[in-house]
Amino acid sequence: MRARNLLTSVFGLFALLAGGQALAIGEDEYLNPEDAFKYTATADEQNVTIEWRATKGYYLYKKRLGLSAATSGVTVGDSVYPKGEVHKDEYFGEQEVFRDTFKVTAPLSGAKAGDTVALKLKWQGCADAGLCYPPSVWDATVKVAAVTADAAPVVEGEEEYLDVDKAFVLTDQALSVNNLQLNWRIADGYYLYKQRIKVEPAGDTKVIGALVLPKGEPHSDEYFGEQEVYRQSVDATFSVPPSDAKSVDVNVTYQGCADAGLCYPPQTKLVSISLEDAPPATSVAAPAEGEFVSEQDSYAEKIKHGNIFLVLLSFFGAGLLLAFTPCVLPMVPILSGIIAGSGENVTTRRSFMLSLAYVLGMAFTYTAAGIAAGAIGQGFNLQATFNQPWIVALFSLLFVVLAASMLGMFTIEMPGFIQTRLSNTSNQQQAGTYLGVGVMGSLSALIVSACVAPPLIAALTVISQTGDVVRGGAALFVMSIGMGTPLLLVGASAGKLLPRAGAWMDTVKNLFGVLFLAVAAWMLARIVPGWLSMVIWAVPAFVLAWVLWSSRAKSAAGKNLSRAIAVAGGIYGVVLLAGAALGSTNPLAPIPQFAEKQTQLDFKRFKTVADLEREVAAASAAGKAVMVDFYADWCISCLEMEHKSFSQPEVQAALKDVVLLQADVTKNDDEDKALYVHFGIVGPPTIAFYGADGVERRNFRVVGFMKAAEFAAVIRQAVAPATKPAQ
């Protein structure tokens, strides 16, 4: 009572401070808070219920209501509220309020029948006539009753609501050893929010694939806006990497509502899904003795068990071979342009140090990204993230700006007062330059050279499966240095090959500007329509023609040669524009009528793990093998496979009776990541084979580009009928 008397005094003070608003009411009288808002508290061993009664003409704010326990060892969970009415408040904006009689329930724990529990009731309300009471907390006590067998469900007015576990019945099952399913059976008149369903690994489970949910039905929610919801039933699937685990533990979170007005608080349950009786629908066939072993598996075995010195030597050699692939070659004009941009200050030592900074930036990025991917698990693809269209476009714009600087349109340099200050600290200036070049190497590793190769997959596999970061990380680093060795040679020779001064130096810088434009065009070709890429490629061709036509050669022969190449460049630019108008998408064969006709494979696209398993099962029923290709628009090696291997007669003959499936993972969305986890892969290009028995031939996986003849030989072995071991 003392607390209520104090509150009444405070109410009087607030009424006085309300000034004009209170005086404007005239003769109206306001009730004391305890008369305007009354309550009754009841509780059993599971729930506490507060029945509020707001006097007519008064209302309570939903967001200002609260309920908590003041007794040690007793806790009150999240409250469940009925649906209120919308009230447009002059000061708080649009609010949800309660009038008349309504009930608030919350789970109670830590109390047994017969206990008396102290509660804190938080509230704030107003009168329609114009007065708002201050936020307040009332003390209340409740005696806990025993739970009866037929305890009533949550009630608001005359409506009865099901218990949350009866409204949404959650079950689980393993569709296969690495593909799991959750199912909710939803009672009539209830629905689940799609955006509120989440699954996270728990316990010993470290990595799971992204949750795949079907499309829901549209629902216009008064408070959340347009939503997707599920009624009656919904299945959600996710993948886990292959392992020897007996079960998979996950935390499942979901939230739903009743059409009659009640919204339940978010529910989180620990679910353990048994794998012991899981069907082997997506099992992997082990290689027979003497059978083909994929290149990445062979590298992985070397890392795990080989002599560390020989391992590092072999990975250096692998990196050296990768340096001459289309994934790494674009780095040459980038680095050369950086060196040429130093102008007359180029020396052999300085150009080599710039190259070393660039290569180390690239190597550290590959190593760090690889270790992170191996530690986090499949589905983490940093290069896919950095090859989003807006990032590629931004990086391409950077090369256009650098090209413009090389072409003499403007000079990128620090303000004069900063240059004066730095002139006395040249060592610091050079350190800063090297740091910037190192950053450029890091970005190039992520954006320019988005390739997946067997040595890379091998190192990531070792890190993820064994946790051996030292061996796996060292292999990645040495491979990266091998990839960068030709770049170091470019740096070491640039000081001798590039002219030191004179008109030719300007021409050389202009030519590197053309190369920068070519790199920008090469990158943009990944994200724009084919005809537009042809138009973009015409830009460096025309700029090359302009640079060489206006260059000043020392001899007549040099001038004639420059102008001949300039004319050829101009003609090529015109041909590219004509090819774009004729529908060509290949800058190396711009006129489609003259291009060599290639017959492409007819792949059937699929999106989810469930789609894949359905197609594999159908192929198995028809007695056919399956080839699964992972493709992305930003994947250079994917395009190589498409134009240099898939189009060749020997490959198409080997695939004559094989079902061809393709997953386009360009977007790198949740469903794509779920496929990564399902297969235990890092990214494209990856090709997997299933036999006619529906079992994957894991040892025949192909990672990265493979020449047509070699690829055809792998296909013939992979799709051949499996031989049973002798009894």
N, C-alpha and C positions, 0 to 999 in steps of 0.2 A: 504493500500500500504506500510505503514511503516513496518508492520509485515512481509510482503513479502520481502521487501528489506533486513530486518534483516536476514530472513531465507536464502536469496541468499548469504549473507556474510558467514553465518554459513556453508552453502553448500560448499562454496569455501574453508573454513578451513578444512572441512571433506575430501574434494578432495585432499588437500595438505597432510593431515595426512594419507590418504590411501596409500601413499608412493609407494612401488613397484607395487601394483596392478594398481594404476592410471597411473604410468609412463609406465607400460607395454602395455598400450593401444596404445601407439605411437601417431599417428595423430588424433585418434578418439576424437570427442568433445561430451560433455554431455550437455543435455538441462537443463535450469533452471527448478526447480521443478514445477512452475506454467505453464510452457510450456509442460513439460513431462506428467503432470496429470492435466486435466481440469475437471470442474464439473458444473452442473446446478442444482439448488435447487428449488423445487416446493412444495406446501403444500395446503391442504384443511383442513376443520375442524376436519377431522378424521385421516389423514395420512400425513406424510412428505416423500418426495421422493428425493433422491440424484442420479442423473445420472452422473456417472464417465466416462471419456474418457481417456484411457491410450494410449499415442503415441506408434506406432509400435516400438518394441524393448524394451519396458518398461512394468513393471507389478507392481501390488499392492498386498501386503499380506492381506489375509482375516482376520487373527488374529490380525493385527495391525490397522484395520479399526474400527472406533467408531463414534457415533452420539449422541449428547446431546443438550439440550436447555440451553441458557444463559439468557433467559428472566424470570424474577420472576413470579411464578405462572403457568408456562408452563412446561410440562414434555414430554419427548420423551421415548417411551417404547422400548422393545427389537427389534433390527433390524432384518429384513428378507433378507437373501442373496440368490442370485442364486447359482447354482453349479459352482464352479471354476474348474481349472485344477490343476493336481498334479505337483509340482515342487520340484525336489531334490536340496536342498540348501546346499552349502558347509559348512555354519556356523550354520544354523537353522535346518538342517535335512529336512525331507519330509514336505512340506508345501502346502497349498491350495492357489493359486494366481488367480488374475483376469487380463485379458488383454482386449484391445480394449474397447468396450462400454458395460457397465452393469449398472443395477439399484439396489439401496438399499432402502427399504421402512421400515418405523417404525410408530407405532400408535402415534398420537399427541393428547394431552389433555390440556385443560386450555386456548385454543385460539379460537377466533371466527372470522368469515369472516371479512376481512378488516384489521386485526391486522398485525403488522410487528414483526416477531419473530427472535431473534438472535440465531444462532446455532454455535456449536463447531464441526468441522470436524477433527477427528483424523485419521492419515494415516501414512504409511511408504511403500516405494517402492524401486525398484532397476532397473538398466539397464542391459540388457543381456550382454553388453560389459564388465561388471565387477564392476560398482560402485553402492553402496547402499546408499540411502539418509537417514539421521537421522530421528527418529520418530518425527513427527510434528503435530501441531494442527493449523488449519486455522479457521478464523472467517468468518461467512457467515450470510446473512440475507435473509429472505423469507417472502413474503406477502401471507397471508392465504386467500384462495379462498373459496367460498361457495360450499357445497357438492351438486352435481346434482343428480337427481333421478336415472340416468343411469351411475353412476360413474364407471369408468373402474376398473377392478380387478388389482391385482398386476401383473406387466408386466416385463419381462426380454427379451430384444430383441423383437422378433416377437411372443414369446410364451405368452399365456394368462393363468393365474392361477385363480382358484376359490377362493372366500373368504373362510377362514378357517371353518366358520360355515356352509358353503354350501358343502365344501369338506367332512366334517365329521359332520353328523347330529346326535346329542345326544338326546335320549329320555329315559324315565324311567317308571317303573311300579312296583307295589307291587304284586308279585305272591301269597303271603299270608301275614298274619300279621307279620311274622318274616322272610320272605324270599323275598328279593328285587332284581330287575334286572335293569341293564343299557344296552342300545343298541346303537351302532353306525351304521348308514347307510353311507357307504363309497363310494364316487363317483368313476367312472371308471378312472383308471390311477392314483389312489391315494392309500395310505396304511398307517396303524397305527402300531407303534412299540409296541409289547407286553410288553416289560420291562419298557416302559414309562407310562403305565396305572396304576394309583394309586387312591385309595379312602380313605379318612380320615374323621373321625367324625367332625361335625361342630355344632355351636350353642348349643342347649340343648342336642343334641345327644352326649353321652359320650363314648359308646362302640359299635363297630361293628365287625362282623366276618371278617375273611380274604377273600379277593377278589378271586373268582374262575373264571379262564379264560380257554377257550378251547385251544387246541394245534393250533399254527399258522403255516404258511408255511415258509420254510427257505428262507432267503434273505441275500445275500452277500453284505454287505454295505462297501463302499469304505473307510469310516472313522470309523464306529463302529464295523467292522468285521462281523462275522456271527450272524444274528439276526432272531427272529421270528416276522413275521408281519401278519396283517389281511387285507384282501381285501373284498370288497362288503358289508359285514356285520359281526358284532361280538356281542355276548351277554356276559355280565359279571354279576355274581350273588354274593350276600353276605347276611349274616344273621344279625339279630338284636335280642337282648334278648326280651322276652315277656314283654310288658308294656302297659300303657294306653295312650301313646302318639298318637296324631292325625297325625303326620308326622315325617319323619326322614330327618335330614339335613346332607349333606355330601359335602365335597370338592372333586371334580373329576378332576384329572390331566391326560392329554394325549398329545401325540405328533405324528405328521405324516408328510409324504412327498408326493411329486408328482413324478411320474416316469420321467417326463421331466426335473427334476433337482432341484426343489425348496423344501426346508425343512422349515416347519413352526416352530416358537418358541413354547415351551411347553405352553399348554393352561390349565388354572385352572378355573373351574366354580363351583359356589355354587348351588347345586341341592337339592330341597326340594321334597321328595317323599311322597305323601299322603297315609295314611293307612286307611282312612275312608271307602273306598269301597273295601278294600282288602278282597279277598275270604278267608273263614275260613278253607282252606285245611289242615293246620297243627294246627288247634285249639285244645284246651285241654279240655277234659270233666271234669267237676267238680264232686267231689265225692257226691253220694247221702247220705242222712242222715243215720248214722249208718254203712256206708260202710267202707271198709278197708282204713286205712291211713298209708302211708309209714313211716318207722322208722325215716328217716331224717326229714320229715315234722313234725312229732310229737316232735322231739328234737328242731326244729326251733321254734315251738310255745312256748315251755318251755322257751327258751332263751328270746323271745320277751316279754312274759307276765307273766312268772313265778316269784316266790320269788327268788331273786338273790342267797340267801344262798342255797336253795334247788337245784337251777340250777347248781351251782358249785359242790355241793355234787353229783348230778346225773352224771355230766360229769367226775368227779374223778372216780366214779364207772365204767363208760364206758371205760375210759382209762385203768383202772385196768384189765378189761376183754380183751381189745385189747393187753395187754402185753403178753398174752399167745397165740397169733396168730403167724403164720409163718412170719409175717411182722416184729415182734419185737424180737422174740426169738434169731435171729442171733446176736443181740447186747450183749447177755449174754457172749458168748465166747470172744467177742471183749473186753468188760470191764474187764472180769476176766483175760484175757491175759495182759492187761495194769497193773492190780494190781500185778499179778505174776511177771511181768517184773521188779518190784521194788526190787525183790530179798529178801535179809535178812532184809531190812529196812521196811518190811510190818508190820504195826500195825493196830489195829482195827480202831483207829482214822484216820490214814492216808488213809487207804483203803476206809473208808466211805467218806472222803473229796474228794478223787479222783472220787468216784462214783457220789457224788453230783455235782462236776464240769461237769462230763459227762452228767448227766441227765439235768442239767440247760442249757448246750449247746444245747442239743436236744430240750428242751422245748422252749427256746427262738427262735430257728430256726423254729419250727413248728408254733409258734405264729406269728412271723414276716412274714413268707411266706404266712400264712393264711390270715393275714390282707392285705398284698399286693395283693393277689389273689382276695379277696373280693372287695378291692377298685378299682383295675384295671378292673376286670370283667372276664367273662369266656374266655377261650382261653389262659389264663396265667397259665401255669403248670410248676412250678419250678422243681418238681421231675421228670417230663418227660424230661426236659432239662438236668438234671443231670444224667439221665439214658441213655444218648447217648452212643453208643458202645465204643468210645474212652475214655470217662470218666470212664465208668465201668471197662475197661481194665486197665486204669491207677491206679484206686483205688485197683483193684485186685492185681496189681503188688506191691502196698504198703504193702498189707497183706502178700504177698510172702516174701518180704524183712523182715518184722517183724517176720515172722515164721522162716526165716533163722537165725535171731538173737536169737530167743528163743531156736533154736536147737543147738546153740553154734558155728555156722559157723563163726560168727564175732560178735563183740560187738559194739552196737550203743552208743557212748558216746562223750562228748565234748573233744576237745584237752586239753592236760594237763595244759597248761598255763591258759586256761580259767577256768578250774576246780579250780585251785589254787586261782584265783581271786574271784571265787564265794564261796569258802569255808568260807570266812569271812562274806558273806551276804546270809546265808542259807535261810532266809525268802524270799528274792527275788527269790532265786532259786526255792523254793517250789511254789511261786506264778506263776513263768513261767511254771512249770510243770503242775499246775492246768489249766492254760490257754491253754496249748497244748492239754490236755485231753478234755477240753471244745470244742475246735475246732474239735477234733475227734468225739465228740457227735453230733456236728452240721452236719458234713459230713455224719455220720451214718444216721441221720434223713432224709437227702436228697437222699442218694444213697442206703443204705441198706434196709430201711423200706419204700419202695415206695408203700404205700397202701392208698386206699380211703375207708373211713368208714362213716356210717350214721352220727355220731356226728360231724365229720369233715365237711361234706357237710352242715349240719344244721348251724354250726357257720359261714361258708363262705356265705351261703344264707342270713343270718341275716345281715352280714356286707355289702354285695353288695346291698341288697334291702332296708334296713333301714338306712344304714350309721352308725349304732350303733357299733362303734369300741370297746367301753369299754366292753359291755356285750359279744359280739362275741369274742373279744380277750381274755377276762378273761376265758371264757369257753374253748377256745383252750389251754390256758396255764395250767389250772387245769387238763384238759384231758391228756396233755403231762406229767404232774407230776404223774398222775395215771399210765400211761404207764411205767414210770421210777421207780415206787415204788419197784417192784421186783429187779430191778438193785441196788437200794439202800440197799436192804436186802442182796444181794450178796456182796456188799461192806462192810457192817457192819459185816458180818460173815467171810469174807476172812481172816482177821487177825487171826482168831481162827482156821479156817479149814486148811489153808495152813501151811505146816511145815516151821519152822524158819531157819533151817540150815541142812546141811548134804547132803548125796547123793540123798535122796528123793526129796529135793528141786530142784535139777537139773532135775530129772525125771519129776517133775510137770511142770517145765518150758518147757521141751521138749514136753509134752503133750499139753500144750497151743499153742506151735508152730504147732502141728498137727491140732488143732482147727482153727488156723489162715489159714492154708492151706485149710481146709474144707470151711471156709467162702469165700475164694478166688474162690474155685471151684463152690460154690453155686452161686456166682455172675456171673462168666464167663458162667455158663450154660444158662444164659439169652440171650447171644449174639453169641454163637457158635452153629454149627450144633449138632444135638442130639448125633451122634456117637462120636464126639469129646468131648462132655461133659462127656460121659462115661469114656473116656480115662483120662480126667482131674481128675475125681473123684477117679480114681485108685491111683493117686499120694498120697493123704493123707492116703489112706488105706495101701500102702506099707511103708510109713514113720512111721505110727503107729506100724506096725509090727517090724520095725527096732528099734524104741525107746523102746518098751516093751521087745524085745528079749535081748537087751543089757543093760537093767536096772538092778540095784543091789538091790535085796530085802534082808531084814533082816532075813527072815526065808525061809526054803525050800518050805513051802506051798505057800508063796507069790511069790517066784521065779517061781514055777510051774504054778501058776495062770497067771502070767504075760506072760509066754511063750505060754500058751494055747491061750490067747487072741491074742498074736502076730501071732500065726499060723492062727487063724481065720481071722485076718486082712489081712494077706498075701493071703489066699485063696479067700477072698472077692475081693481083687485087681485083681487077675487072672480072677475071674468070670466076673468082670466088663469089662476087656479087651476082653474076649470071647464074652460077650454080645454086645459090640461095633461091633465086627466082624460079629455077627449074625443079626445086624440091630436094636438092642434095643436102646431106648432113655430114659428109666426109670431106674435110679440107684437103686430104691427100688425093682424093678423086672427085674434084668439084663438079665435073659434068657427068651426071648420072648415066647418060646415054653411052658414054665411052668407058664407064667404070666396069670392072669385072663383076659379073653377077655372082652373088653369093647366096646360097640357100641356107637360111638360118634354121636352127632347131625350133620346133613348135612346143614351147614349154607351157604347162598349165600352172598359173600362179596360185599360191595359197598364202594364208596370212597367219593362222594360229596353229598351235600344237594339235588341237582337236581336228582341224582340217587335214593336217599331215597324216595323222593316224588313220583317219577315214580313207584317205586316198591310198595309203600303203595297204590297208586291209582289202580294199577293192581290187588293187593290183594283184595281191597275193591270191585272192579268190579266183582271179582270171589266170593264175599261173605265170605272172609276169614280174620281172625285176623292176626296180625303181632307181632312178638317179635324181638326187635332190641338189639343186644349185642355189647357193646363197649369192645374191647380186645386190649391188648398190650403184647408183649413178655416179657417185664420187670415187668409186673404186677403179683405179686405172687397170689393175690386173684383170678385173672382171671384163673390161672392154677388150683387153688382149685375148682372153679366152674366147670371147664371143666372135672376134674377127679372125683370129689366127688358128684356133683349134676347133671350136664348135662348127665352123663353116667348112671344114675339110672333109673330103669324101670318106677317108678311112674312119674318122670319128663317127660320122653319120651312119656308116655301115655297121659299126659296132653297136650303135644304139638303136638299130632298126626295130627290135621288138621290146624295147625298154620304155616304161612309162616315165615321162620327163616332168618333173615338178620344179618350180622355182619360187624362192622366197625373196621378194624385193624388200630389203631392209634399209633402204635409203633414208627413211624417216627416223630410224633408230627409236621408235616408240616402245611402249610397254609390251606390246605383242611381239615386236621384233626381239626385244631383250629376253622374253620368255622362250623364244626359239633358241637364242644363244645358250641359255641355261640348259634347256632340254638336250641339246647336242653337246654341251660342254665345249663350246668354241668361242673364239674371240671376235671374229668378224669375217666379212667376205674378202677374197673369194675362197669359199670352202665348198667342196663337193663330196656328198656322201652317197653310198650305194646300199640298197636293200636287195636281198635275194628274193626269189619267187616264194620263199617260205615266210616273207615278211620280217626277217631278221636283218639288222644292219650289219654289213661287212666292215666293221670298224677299221680294220687294218688297211683298207683300200681308200681311205679318205685322201682327197687331194686338196692341198692348201697352196694358194698362190698360182702363178701361171705355169702351165706345163705344155710342152710342144705337142703337136697333133699326134705324131707317130707314137710317142711314149704314152700319151693319154689314151689312145685307142687300145694299146696293149693292156693298160690297167683296167679299162672297161671290160675287155673280153674276160679277164680273170675274175673281176668283181661280180659279173652277172652270170657266170657259169654256175650250174647246179652244184650245191654244196655236197661234198663227199663225206660219207659217214665213216668214222674211224672203225677199224677192224675190231671185231669182238674177240 
